[in-house]
């Protein structure tokens, strides 16, 4: 016999129902189930992309983590941006998105293009300017993103630039 499916926001024990509001567990004492069709699109955005929060301060009360999906339309490039103090981990679900950044300093800075496939991971350190591109003319790229901050930090930039050699 299988347990009934939980609904978004329900805790670990969905079969223990109570009508007493004072008996409801605080957000920090239970597990949360966020369905794929219940992601929150009201999050920081960058041109050319659609971000959806799954785990955030607003959706489940997280304090140190943000996780969600990003969809990059076919033949699209995001705006140049960085994610502030967030460390960002990206898992490629579908498509072949490319991640572009400048490596080096001054006149020696070179554009680097990381070409990915489903199952690949990308790590973006804090404050590193970059952009995502989907060169495929017909297939949307979908990635799952986890960040070390409670909410998605997106700082849109007028152009890519390389970080100084000391990383600041």
C-alpha positions as a Markdown table, in Angstrom:
| # | Residue | x | y | z |
|---|---|---|---|---|
| 1 | Unk | 0.0 | 0.0 | 0.0 |
| 2 | Unk | 1.5 | 3.4 | -1.0 |
| 3 | Unk | 1.2 | 6.6 | 0.9 |
| 4 | Unk | -1.0 | 9.3 | -0.6 |
| 5 | Unk | 0.9 | 12.0 | -2.6 |
| 6 | Unk | 1.6 | 15.2 | -0.7 |
| 7 | Unk | 0.5 | 18.6 | -1.8 |
| 8 | Unk | 2.8 | 21.6 | -2.2 |
| 9 | Unk | 3.8 | 22.9 | 1.3 |
| 10 | Unk | 2.7 | 19.8 | 3.2 |
| 11 | Unk | 5.1 | 18.4 | 5.8 |
| 12 | Unk | 6.6 | 15.0 | 6.2 |
| 13 | Unk | 3.4 | 13.4 | 7.6 |
| 14 | Unk | 0.6 | 14.2 | 5.2 |
| 15 | Unk | -1.6 | 11.5 | 6.5 |
| 16 | Unk | -1.7 | 13.1 | 10.0 |
| 17 | Unk | -4.3 | 15.8 | 9.4 |
| 18 | Unk | -5.5 | 18.2 | 12.0 |
| 19 | Unk | -8.0 | 21.0 | 12.0 |
| 20 | Unk | -6.3 | 22.8 | 15.0 |
| 21 | Unk | -4.3 | 25.6 | 13.5 |
| 22 | Unk | -2.2 | 25.9 | 16.7 |
| 23 | Unk | -1.0 | 22.2 | 16.1 |
| 24 | Unk | 0.5 | 23.1 | 12.7 |
| 25 | Unk | 4.3 | 22.5 | 12.8 |
| 26 | Unk | 6.5 | 25.6 | 12.1 |
| 27 | Unk | 8.2 | 25.7 | 8.7 |
| 28 | Unk | 11.6 | 24.8 | 10.2 |
| 29 | Unk | 10.5 | 21.5 | 11.8 |
| 30 | Unk | 9.1 | 19.6 | 8.8 |
| 31 | Unk | 10.0 | 18.5 | 5.3 |
| 32 | Unk | 8.4 | 20.4 | 2.4 |
| 33 | Unk | 7.3 | 19.0 | -1.0 |
| 34 | Unk | 7.4 | 21.4 | -3.9 |
| 35 | Unk | 5.8 | 19.9 | -7.0 |
| 36 | Unk | 7.3 | 20.7 | -10.4 |
| 37 | Unk | 4.0 | 22.3 | -11.5 |
| 38 | Unk | 4.0 | 24.6 | -8.5 |
| 39 | Unk | 7.3 | 26.5 | -9.0 |
| 40 | Unk | 7.3 | 30.2 | -8.3 |
| 41 | Unk | 8.0 | 32.4 | -11.3 |
| 42 | Unk | 8.1 | 35.6 | -9.2 |
| 43 | Unk | 11.9 | 35.6 | -8.8 |
| 44 | Unk | 14.9 | 37.6 | -10.1 |
| 45 | Unk | 15.1 | 37.4 | -13.9 |
| 46 | Unk | 17.7 | 38.0 | -16.6 |
| 47 | Unk | 16.7 | 38.8 | -20.2 |
| 48 | Unk | 16.5 | 35.7 | -22.4 |
| 49 | Unk | 15.8 | 33.4 | -19.4 |
| 50 | Unk | 12.9 | 32.3 | -17.2 |
| 51 | Unk | 13.7 | 31.4 | -13.6 |
| 52 | Unk | 11.4 | 29.5 | -11.3 |
| 53 | Unk | 12.0 | 29.1 | -7.6 |
| 54 | Unk | 11.4 | 25.7 | -5.9 |
| 55 | Unk | 13.2 | 26.0 | -2.6 |
| 56 | Unk | 13.5 | 29.6 | -1.3 |
| 57 | Unk | 12.8 | 31.7 | 1.8 |
| 58 | Unk | 9.3 | 32.5 | 0.4 |
| 59 | Unk | 8.4 | 29.0 | -0.8 |
| 60 | Unk | 9.6 | 26.9 | 2.2 |
| 61 | Unk | 11.3 | 29.2 | 4.6 |
| 62 | Unk | 14.9 | 28.4 | 3.7 |
| 63 | Unk | 17.5 | 30.7 | 5.1 |
| 64 | Unk | 20.7 | 29.7 | 3.3 |
| 65 | Unk | 19.7 | 28.0 | 0.1 |
| 66 | Unk | 17.9 | 28.8 | -3.1 |
| 67 | Unk | 17.1 | 26.1 | -5.7 |
| 68 | Unk | 15.0 | 26.2 | -8.8 |
| 69 | Unk | 14.9 | 25.8 | -12.6 |
| 70 | Unk | 15.9 | 28.0 | -15.4 |
| 71 | Unk | 14.6 | 27.7 | -19.0 |
| 72 | Unk | 16.5 | 29.2 | -21.9 |
| 73 | Unk | 14.5 | 29.5 | -25.1 |
| 74 | Unk | 15.9 | 28.2 | -28.4 |
| 75 | Unk | 18.4 | 30.5 | -30.1 |
| 76 | Unk | 18.6 | 32.8 | -27.0 |
| 77 | Unk | 21.3 | 34.4 | -25.0 |
| 78 | Unk | 20.8 | 35.7 | -21.5 |
| 79 | Unk | 22.0 | 39.2 | -20.5 |
| 80 | Unk | 25.5 | 39.4 | -19.0 |
| 81 | Unk | 25.1 | 39.1 | -15.2 |
| 82 | Unk | 26.5 | 37.7 | -11.9 |
| 83 | Unk | 25.0 | 36.3 | -8.8 |
| 84 | Unk | 26.6 | 38.5 | -6.1 |
| 85 | Unk | 27.8 | 36.6 | -3.1 |
| 86 | Unk | 26.1 | 33.4 | -4.1 |
| 87 | Unk | 27.9 | 30.3 | -5.1 |
| 88 | Unk | 25.9 | 28.8 | -7.9 |
| 89 | Unk | 25.8 | 25.1 | -8.9 |
| 90 | Unk | 24.0 | 24.2 | -12.2 |
| 91 | Unk | 22.8 | 20.8 | -13.4 |
| 92 | Unk | 21.9 | 20.4 | -17.1 |
| 93 | Unk | 18.6 | 18.7 | -17.4 |
| 94 | Unk | 18.0 | 19.1 | -21.2 |
| 95 | Unk | 19.4 | 20.8 | -24.2 |
| 96 | Unk | 23.0 | 22.0 | -24.7 |
| 97 | Unk | 23.3 | 25.4 | -23.0 |
| 98 | Unk | 26.6 | 27.2 | -23.2 |
| 99 | Unk | 28.1 | 29.2 | -20.4 |
| 100 | Unk | 30.3 | 32.2 | -21.4 |
| 101 | Unk | 32.8 | 34.2 | -19.2 |
| 102 | Unk | 36.1 | 36.1 | -19.6 |
| 103 | Unk | 39.3 | 34.5 | -18.3 |
| 104 | Unk | 42.4 | 36.5 | -17.7 |
| 105 | Unk | 42.9 | 40.2 | -17.1 |
| 106 | Unk | 43.1 | 43.4 | -19.2 |
| 107 | Unk | 44.0 | 42.9 | -22.9 |
| 108 | Unk | 44.8 | 39.2 | -22.1 |
| 109 | Unk | 41.2 | 38.4 | -21.2 |
| 110 | Unk | 39.8 | 35.7 | -23.4 |
| 111 | Unk | 36.2 | 34.6 | -23.9 |
| 112 | Unk | 35.7 | 31.0 | -22.6 |
| 113 | Unk | 32.7 | 29.1 | -23.8 |
| 114 | Unk | 31.7 | 26.0 | -21.8 |
| 115 | Unk | 29.5 | 23.7 | -24.0 |
| 116 | Unk | 27.4 | 21.3 | -21.9 |
| 117 | Unk | 25.1 | 18.3 | -22.3 |
| 118 | Unk | 22.4 | 16.7 | -20.1 |
| 119 | Unk | 24.0 | 15.3 | -16.9 |
| 120 | Unk | 26.8 | 17.9 | -16.8 |
| 121 | Unk | 27.4 | 20.3 | -13.9 |
| 122 | Unk | 28.7 | 23.9 | -13.8 |
| 123 | Unk | 30.0 | 25.8 | -10.8 |
| 124 | Unk | 29.8 | 29.6 | -10.8 |
| 125 | Unk | 31.9 | 31.3 | -8.1 |
| 126 | Unk | 30.5 | 34.5 | -6.4 |
| 127 | Unk | 30.6 | 37.7 | -8.4 |
| 128 | Unk | 31.8 | 36.1 | -11.7 |
| 129 | Unk | 30.3 | 37.8 | -14.7 |
| 130 | Unk | 28.8 | 35.3 | -17.2 |
| 131 | Unk | 25.9 | 34.6 | -19.5 |
| 132 | Unk | 24.0 | 31.5 | -20.6 |
| 133 | Unk | 23.3 | 30.8 | -24.3 |
| 134 | Unk | 21.2 | 28.3 | -26.0 |
| 135 | Unk | 22.4 | 28.0 | -29.6 |
| 136 | Unk | 19.9 | 25.3 | -30.5 |
| 137 | Unk | 17.4 | 26.8 | -33.0 |
| 138 | Unk | 14.5 | 24.6 | -31.8 |
| 139 | Unk | 15.1 | 23.0 | -28.4 |
| 140 | Unk | 14.7 | 24.8 | -25.1 |
| 141 | Unk | 17.5 | 24.2 | -22.5 |
| 142 | Unk | 16.4 | 23.5 | -18.9 |
| 143 | Unk | 18.8 | 23.6 | -16.0 |
| 144 | Unk | 18.4 | 23.1 | -12.2 |
| 145 | Unk | 20.2 | 25.7 | -10.1 |
| 146 | Unk | 21.2 | 25.7 | -6.4 |
| 147 | Unk | 22.6 | 28.8 | -4.8 |
| 148 | Unk | 24.2 | 29.4 | -1.4 |
| 149 | Unk | 21.8 | 32.3 | -0.6 |
| 150 | Unk | 18.2 | 32.2 | 0.4 |
| 151 | Unk | 17.0 | 34.0 | -2.7 |
| 152 | Unk | 18.2 | 34.3 | -6.3 |
| 153 | Unk | 20.6 | 37.2 | -6.6 |
| 154 | Unk | 20.9 | 38.4 | -10.2 |
| 155 | Unk | 22.9 | 41.5 | -11.0 |
| 156 | Unk | 22.5 | 42.4 | -14.7 |
| 157 | Unk | 25.5 | 43.9 | -16.3 |
| 158 | Unk | 26.1 | 46.1 | -19.5 |
| 159 | Unk | 28.8 | 43.7 | -20.6 |
| 160 | Unk | 31.1 | 40.8 | -19.6 |
| 161 | Unk | 34.3 | 41.7 | -17.8 |
| 162 | Unk | 37.1 | 39.6 | -16.3 |
| 163 | Unk | 37.7 | 39.7 | -12.6 |
| 164 | Unk | 41.0 | 41.1 | -11.3 |
| 165 | Unk | 43.7 | 38.5 | -10.8 |
| 166 | Unk | 43.2 | 38.7 | -7.0 |
| 167 | Unk | 39.6 | 37.7 | -7.4 |
| 168 | Unk | 38.1 | 40.9 | -6.0 |
